[in-house]
Amino acid sequence: MSSPTEPETVAPPRQGRVLTALILVAAVANLNLAVANVALPDIGLAFDSSQTALNLVAVAYSLGLACSVIYLGALGDRYGRKLMLVAGVGLSVPACLLAAYAPSDTVLIVARLLGGFAAGMAYPTTLALITALWSGAARTKAIALWSATGGAIAALGPLAAGFLLEHHWWGSVFLLTLPLAAVALIAALVLVPAHVNETTEPVDNLGGVLSVALVGALILAINFAPVPGSTTLVAVFALVTVVAGAAFAVRERRAANPLYDLNIASRRIFWVAACAGIIVFGSLMGAMFIGQQFLQNVLGYSTIDAGMAILPAALFMVVCAPRSAKLVETHGARFTLLVGYVFVLLGFLTMLLLWGEGAAYWKIGLGYAFIGAGVGFAGTPASRSLTGAVPVTRAGMASGTADLQRDLGGAMMQSIFGALLTAGYTAAATADLATAPPADVNASVQAQLTKSFAGAAATAQQYPQYSEQITAAAKTAFLEGDQWAHLAGVIAVLIGGALVYFFFPRMQDERELLAAYHAQDTARAPAVESR
């Protein structure tokens, strides 16, 4: 019999098959998230894209997912999680097709945004169903498998995308998930149970709209901040962020059935885990985003070699996640989170200090191995703490927040890293041109050189007599921006680690708090429907 502080272990019938179906659905979202990064250099050349446009291609999927998960999670809690699951996988198909055959980078960004909304339907629902169907130690193990597999697929995506790019055009990477989507759709229809612990209370639609505006405006403000001449646009996005954030907070405090219960969100285990996860998962996406461009632009890796370079991250995520589940049960979430943070910090320090022009592969692999181990250890306690701190009828809120960890974290870290990369590249390239401008290259072409590495590469082809000079300068400028981004990663991880160390409860306090939350939620006894 369980102790008062340890929830009873429960698992659904055919749990292995059900969990496999949920992991397959999550895999569709994770693979779509990851495939764009390795294709960014090719996309930049195909459309003569600016660095800002490439940043938006990379971040649009996370943006669509991040700004929709809370609202769509609540809709799933009310109208059916299985319905939301199936609709999301189905919508991902036309989104992938539009991305693959996009005639411009603008259309590609829109297609990626649509794909993110599709993932926002399906991905948070997978964790919500795990929360509703499993409990106790069984839930921790299920979340560990879900988290590890998702992270590994996100890391393996660039390898598969790189193989396709060796033989096909850049758009082929967006067709990669179509066979997986078909299998996941069938598995979800056949194996996933419907209507488990869903609420009958109305959805706060106004709060949902405000949450979309808040997250979307925040991420766009970060992305456009370094773009010359975008001061007014950034100010508008910043104003929308502040107004939507204030309105959302007021609405959620006053709504009879809030979309995002701020009383639950203020629970120490919940909010610290949410912030910690944002930094950890954002670190993975940010490192992959910058790393793929570094490997191809600076080290000259082929697309398939750049994809293979990430394999240590996938391997260590898969190896460390099961050990993370055991650590959570024996030492608590706080200790396990801190272990993960140490590895992520080592990863960024490796990138900052050892990644440079001519870097040997062992330095690349070491950096990715540290990042993978960190996410493998920290992913399970971050997600498990969220789901354990809310009532089962609010599983959509917990799973939406868990996805915000990944997607808001990924979008913000990619946006911040991309902004720093853009600013660092532009500053270094401009300074280099000011001291030694190539002869016969006019102001318009110089603007092209400072726009992005892809712009410099295209210009080098147009001016073969200056090709070596332009390429060398572009690599130096890229490395300058690259260093800015990795330093930001180190700072973010140190802040997150301090937050966990000082504010997340130790193991015994954590168990007592979770038991108190459960008692409080049971006493409130909200309307629940379990058909």
C-alpha positions in Angstrom: 0.0 0.0 0.0 1.3 3.5 -0.9 2.2 6.0 1.7 0.2 9.2 2.0 3.0 11.1 0.2 3.4 8.6 -2.7 0.6 8.3 -5.3 -0.7 4.8 -6.2 0.8 3.3 -9.3 -1.8 2.9 -12.0 -1.4 2.0 -15.7 -4.0 1.5 -18.5 -4.8 -1.9 -20.2 -2.4 -2.6 -23.1 -0.2 0.1 -21.7 2.7 -0.7 -24.0 0.6 -0.3 -27.2 -1.1 2.8 -25.9 2.2 4.4 -25.0 3.7 3.4 -28.4 0.8 5.1 -30.2 1.2 8.3 -28.1 5.0 8.3 -28.7 4.4 7.9 -32.5 2.1 10.9 -32.5 4.7 12.9 -30.5 7.3 11.8 -33.0 5.5 13.4 -35.9 5.6 16.8 -34.1 9.2 16.3 -33.0 10.5 15.3 -36.4 8.7 18.2 -38.1 10.3 20.5 -35.5 13.8 19.3 -36.2 14.1 18.9 -40.0 14.3 22.5 -41.0 17.6 23.4 -39.2 19.8 21.2 -41.4 18.2 22.7 -44.6 18.7 26.3 -43.6 21.8 26.9 -45.6 20.2 25.4 -48.7 17.0 27.4 -48.1 19.0 30.6 -47.8 20.7 30.0 -51.1 17.5 29.0 -52.9 15.6 32.2 -51.8 18.5 34.5 -51.1 17.1 34.8 -47.6 18.3 37.2 -44.9 19.5 35.8 -41.6 16.2 37.1 -40.1 14.2 35.2 -42.6 16.1 32.0 -41.9 15.6 32.6 -38.1 11.8 32.8 -38.8 11.9 29.6 -40.9 13.5 27.9 -38.0 11.4 29.4 -35.3 7.9 29.5 -37.0 7.1 25.9 -36.2 7.9 26.4 -32.5 6.1 29.7 -32.6 2.9 28.1 -33.9 3.1 25.4 -31.3 4.1 27.6 -28.4 1.4 30.2 -28.9 -1.4 27.6 -29.2 -0.7 24.7 -26.8 -2.4 26.2 -23.7 -5.6 27.0 -25.6 -5.7 23.8 -27.6 -4.9 21.8 -24.5 -7.9 23.3 -22.8 -10.1 22.5 -25.8 -8.9 18.9 -25.7 -9.7 18.7 -21.9 -13.3 19.8 -22.8 -14.1 18.3 -26.2 -12.0 15.2 -26.4 -8.2 14.6 -26.3 -8.4 11.8 -28.8 -10.3 14.1 -31.3 -7.6 16.8 -30.9 -4.9 14.2 -31.3 -6.3 12.9 -34.6 -7.1 16.3 -36.0 -3.5 17.5 -35.3 -1.9 14.6 -37.1 -4.2 15.0 -40.0 -3.5 18.7 -40.4 0.2 18.1 -40.3 0.0 16.5 -43.8 -1.1 19.6 -45.8 1.3 21.7 -43.7 4.2 19.5 -44.7 3.2 19.5 -48.4 2.9 23.3 -48.4 6.4 23.7 -46.8 8.0 21.2 -49.3 6.7 23.0 -52.3 6.8 26.6 -51.0 7.7 29.1 -53.8 9.2 31.6 -51.4 10.6 31.8 -47.9 7.5 33.8 -46.9 5.2 30.9 -47.9 7.6 28.5 -46.2 7.4 30.5 -42.9 3.5 30.4 -43.2 3.6 26.7 -43.8 5.9 26.1 -40.8 3.5 28.2 -38.7 0.6 26.1 -39.8 2.5 22.9 -39.0 3.2 24.3 -35.5 -0.6 24.8 -35.0 -1.2 21.2 -36.1 1.5 20.0 -33.6 -0.2 22.2 -31.0 -3.3 20.1 -31.3 -1.5 16.7 -31.2 1.6 17.1 -29.1 0.3 18.4 -25.8 -2.5 15.9 -26.0 0.0 13.0 -25.8 1.3 14.1 -22.4 -2.3 15.0 -21.2 -3.3 11.4 -22.0 -0.3 10.0 -20.2 -1.3 12.1 -17.2 -4.8 10.9 -17.3 -4.0 7.2 -17.9 -0.9 6.6 -15.7 -0.1 7.6 -12.1 2.7 7.2 -9.6 6.0 5.5 -10.6 4.3 4.2 -13.8 3.6 7.7 -14.9 7.2 8.8 -14.2 8.5 5.9 -16.4 6.0 6.6 -19.2 7.0 10.3 -19.2 10.7 9.3 -19.3 10.1 7.1 -22.4 8.0 9.8 -24.0 10.5 12.5 -23.3 13.6 10.5 -24.3 12.1 9.2 -27.5 10.8 12.7 -28.5 14.2 14.3 -27.8 16.0 11.6 -29.7 13.8 11.9 -32.7 14.3 15.7 -32.6 18.0 15.0 -32.7 17.9 12.3 -35.3 15.7 14.4 -37.6 18.7 16.3 -39.0 20.5 13.1 -39.9 17.5 11.9 -42.0 17.1 15.4 -43.4 20.8 15.5 -44.3 20.6 12.2 -46.2 17.6 13.5 -48.3 19.5 16.8 -49.0 22.4 14.8 -50.4 20.1 13.5 -53.1 17.1 15.8 -53.4 16.0 19.4 -53.2 15.6 21.3 -49.9 11.8 20.8 -49.8 12.2 17.0 -49.5 13.0 17.3 -45.8 9.4 18.4 -45.1 8.1 15.2 -46.7 10.0 13.1 -44.3 7.2 12.8 -41.7 4.4 11.9 -44.1 4.8 8.0 -43.7 5.2 8.4 -40.0 2.1 10.6 -39.8 0.1 7.8 -41.6 1.2 5.2 -39.1 0.6 7.5 -36.1 -2.9 8.3 -37.3 -3.9 4.7 -37.6 -2.3 3.9 -34.2 -4.1 6.8 -32.5 -7.5 5.8 -34.0 -7.2 2.1 -33.0 -5.3 2.2 -29.7 -5.8 5.5 -27.8 -8.9 5.5 -25.5 -11.3 8.3 -25.8 -12.8 10.6 -23.1 -10.7 9.8 -20.0 -11.1 12.2 -17.1 -12.2 15.1 -19.3 -13.9 18.2 -17.8 -17.4 19.3 -18.7 -16.7 22.9 -17.7 -16.8 25.6 -20.5 -13.5 26.7 -22.1 -12.2 30.3 -21.5 -12.0 31.3 -25.2 -11.1 34.9 -24.4 -8.2 33.7 -22.3 -7.2 31.4 -25.2 -7.0 34.3 -27.7 -5.0 36.4 -25.3 -2.5 33.6 -24.7 -2.0 33.2 -28.4 -1.4 37.0 -28.8 0.9 37.1 -25.7 3.3 34.3 -26.8 3.2 35.1 -30.5 4.1 38.8 -30.0 6.8 38.0 -27.5 8.6 35.6 -29.9 8.3 37.9 -32.9 9.6 40.9 -30.9 12.7 38.9 -30.0 13.2 37.8 -33.7 12.9 41.3 -35.2 14.9 43.1 -32.5 18.2 43.0 -34.3 16.8 43.8 -37.8 17.8 47.3 -39.0 14.9 49.6 -39.5 12.5 47.4 -37.4 12.3 49.6 -34.3 8.6 50.5 -34.9 7.6 46.9 -35.6 9.5 45.6 -32.5 7.9 48.4 -30.4 4.4 47.3 -31.6 5.1 43.6 -30.8 6.5 44.6 -27.4 3.4 46.7 -26.7 1.1 43.8 -27.7 3.1 41.5 -25.4 2.7 43.8 -22.4 -1.0 44.5 -23.0 -1.9 40.9 -23.8 0.0 39.7 -20.8 -1.7 42.2 -18.4 -5.1 41.4 -19.9 -4.5 37.6 -19.7 -3.5 37.9 -16.0 -6.6 39.9 -15.2 -8.9 37.6 -17.2 -7.5 34.4 -15.6 -7.9 35.9 -12.1 -11.6 36.8 -12.8 -12.8 34.0 -15.0 -15.1 31.4 -13.4 -13.3 28.6 -15.2 -9.9 30.1 -16.2 -8.0 28.7 -19.1 -4.8 28.8 -17.1 -5.5 28.6 -13.4 -3.0 31.0 -11.9 -3.5 29.6 -8.4 -2.2 26.3 -9.7 0.5 28.0 -11.8 1.8 29.7 -8.6 2.5 26.4 -6.9 6.2 26.3 -6.3 6.7 22.9 -7.9 4.8 24.0 -11.0 6.3 27.3 -11.8 9.9 26.4 -11.0 9.7 23.3 -13.1 8.1 25.3 -15.9 10.9 27.9 -15.9 13.6 25.2 -15.6 12.2 23.2 -18.5 12.0 26.3 -20.8 15.8 26.8 -20.4 16.7 23.1 -20.7 14.6 22.3 -23.8 15.3 25.7 -25.3 19.0 24.9 -24.9 18.6 21.8 -27.0 16.8 23.6 -29.8 19.1 26.6 -29.7 22.2 24.5 -29.8 20.9 22.5 -32.8 19.8 25.7 -34.6 23.2 27.4 -34.3 25.2 24.2 -34.6 23.8 23.1 -38.0 24.7 26.4 -39.5 28.2 26.4 -37.9 28.9 22.9 -39.1 27.9 23.6 -42.7 28.9 27.3 -43.1 32.2 27.3 -41.1 33.5 23.7 -41.0 32.1 22.8 -44.5 30.3 19.7 -43.4 27.9 18.2 -45.9 24.2 18.0 -44.9 24.4 14.3 -44.0 27.7 14.8 -42.0 26.1 17.7 -40.2 23.1 15.5 -39.4 25.3 12.7 -38.2 27.2 15.1 -35.9 24.1 15.4 -33.7 24.0 11.6 -33.0 25.7 11.9 -29.6 22.9 14.1 -28.4 20.3 11.6 -29.4 22.3 8.7 -27.9 22.8 10.3 -24.6 19.2 11.5 -24.3 18.0 7.9 -24.8 20.6 6.5 -22.4 20.1 9.1 -19.6 16.3 9.4 -19.6 15.6 6.0 -17.9 18.3 6.8 -15.3 16.6 10.1 -14.8 13.3 8.3 -13.9 15.1 6.3 -11.3 16.9 9.3 -9.9 13.6 11.1 -9.6 12.1 8.3 -7.5 15.2 7.9 -5.3 16.6 11.4 -5.0 13.7 13.7 -6.1 13.1 16.1 -9.0 15.4 18.9 -7.7 18.5 16.7 -7.6 17.8 15.3 -11.1 17.1 18.7 -12.6 20.4 20.0 -11.2 22.3 17.0 -12.7 20.8 17.8 -16.1 21.7 21.5 -15.7 25.4 20.6 -15.0 25.6 18.7 -18.3 23.9 21.4 -20.3 26.3 24.0 -18.9 29.2 21.7 -19.9 27.8 21.5 -23.4 27.6 25.3 -23.9 31.1 25.8 -22.3 32.4 23.2 -24.8 30.8 25.1 -27.7 32.0 28.5 -26.4 35.6 27.4 -25.8 36.3 24.6 -28.3 34.1 25.2 -31.3 36.0 27.3 -33.9 37.3 27.2 -37.4 39.0 23.9 -38.1 37.6 22.3 -34.9 38.1 18.5 -34.7 34.9 16.4 -34.6 35.5 15.1 -31.1 34.9 18.7 -29.9 31.7 18.8 -31.8 30.5 15.4 -30.6 31.5 16.3 -27.0 29.4 19.4 -27.0 26.3 17.6 -28.3 26.9 14.6 -25.9 26.8 17.0 -22.9 23.6 18.7 -24.2 21.9 15.4 -24.8 22.8 14.1 -21.4 21.5 17.3 -19.8 18.2 17.1 -21.6 17.9 13.4 -20.9 18.3 13.9 -17.1 16.3 17.1 -16.8 13.4 16.4 -19.2 11.7 13.8 -17.1 11.6 15.7 -13.8 10.6 18.9 -15.5 7.5 17.3 -17.2 6.7 15.0 -14.3 6.6 17.9 -11.8 4.1 19.8 -13.9 1.8 16.9 -14.3 2.0 15.9 -10.7 1.1 19.4 -9.4 -2.3 19.7 -11.2 -5.6 17.9 -10.9 -6.2 15.3 -13.7 -9.0 17.4 -15.1 -6.4 20.1 -15.7 -4.1 17.7 -17.6 -4.3 20.0 -20.6 -2.9 22.9 -18.6 0.0 20.7 -17.4 0.7 19.2 -20.8 0.4 22.6 -22.5 2.9 24.0 -20.0 5.2 21.1 -20.6 5.0 21.8 -24.3 5.6 25.5 -23.6 8.8 24.3 -22.0 9.9 22.7 -25.2 8.3 25.1 -27.7 8.4 28.5 -26.0 11.8 27.5 -24.8 12.9 26.4 -28.2 11.3 29.5 -29.9 12.8 31.9 -27.4 16.3 30.4 -27.3 16.4 30.1 -31.1 15.1 33.7 -31.4 17.6 35.0 -28.9 20.4 32.9 -30.4 19.4 33.9 -33.9 19.1 37.6 -32.9 22.6 37.5 -31.3 24.0 35.6 -34.3 22.5 38.2 -36.6 23.8 41.1 -34.6 27.2 39.6 -34.1 27.5 38.6 -37.8 26.4 42.0 -39.0 28.6 43.9 -36.6 31.7 41.8 -37.5 31.0 41.9 -41.3 30.4 45.6 -41.3 33.6 46.3 -39.4 35.6 44.0 -41.7 34.2 45.8 -44.8 34.9 49.2 -43.3 38.6 48.3 -42.8 39.2 46.4 -46.1 36.3 46.7 -48.6 36.8 44.6 -51.7 37.5 46.7 -54.8 34.8 47.1 -57.4 32.1 46.0 -54.9 29.4 48.6 -54.6 27.3 49.6 -51.6 24.4 47.3 -52.6 26.6 44.3 -52.8 28.2 45.2 -49.4 24.7 45.2 -47.9 24.3 41.7 -49.3 27.5 40.6 -47.6 26.4 41.8 -44.2 22.9 40.4 -44.5 23.7 36.7 -43.8 26.3 34.0 -44.4 24.1 32.8 -47.3 24.1 36.2 -48.8 27.9 36.3 -48.5 28.2 32.9 -50.1 26.0 33.9 -53.0 28.1 37.1 -53.5 31.3 35.1 -53.4 30.0 33.1 -56.4 29.3 36.3 -58.3 32.8 37.7 -57.6 35.1 34.7 -58.0 38.2 37.0 -57.8 37.3 37.9 -54.2 35.7 34.5 -53.3 38.3 33.5 -50.8 38.4 36.9 -49.1 34.6 37.1 -48.9 34.2 33.5 -47.6 37.0 33.9 -45.0 35.4 37.2 -43.8 32.0 35.6 -43.6 33.3 32.7 -41.5 35.0 35.1 -39.1 31.8 37.2 -38.8 29.7 34.1 -38.3 32.0 32.9 -35.5 31.7 36.2 -33.8 27.9 35.9 -33.7 28.2 32.2 -32.8 30.2 33.2 -29.7 27.6 35.7 -28.6 24.9 33.0 -28.8 26.9 30.4 -26.9 27.7 32.9 -24.2 24.0 33.6 -23.9 23.4 29.9 -23.4 25.9 29.7 -20.6 24.3 32.7 -18.8 20.8 31.2 -19.3 21.8 27.9 -17.8 23.5 29.5 -14.8 20.3 31.5 -14.1 18.1 28.4 -14.5 20.3 26.3 -12.3 20.3 29.0 -9.5 16.5 29.1 -9.8 16.2 25.3 -9.3 18.8 25.2 -6.5 17.2 28.0 -4.4 13.5 27.5 -5.1 12.6 23.9 -6.0 11.8 21.9 -2.8 14.0 19.0 -1.7 12.7 15.4 -2.0 10.7 15.1 1.2 9.3 18.6 0.9 8.4 17.9 -2.7 6.4 14.7 -1.8 4.6 16.5 1.0 3.7 19.4 -1.3 2.4 17.0 -4.0 0.2 15.2 -1.4 -1.1 18.6 -0.2 -1.9 19.6 -3.8 -3.8 16.3 -4.4 -5.8 16.7 -1.2 -6.7 20.3 -2.1 -7.7 19.4 -5.6 -9.8 16.4 -4.4 -11.6 18.6 -1.9 -12.6 21.0 -4.7 -14.1 18.1 -6.7 -14.6 19.8 -10.1 -17.1 18.4 -12.6 -15.4 15.4 -14.4 -16.6 13.3 -17.3 -15.2 9.8 -17.8 -17.2 8.1 -20.5 
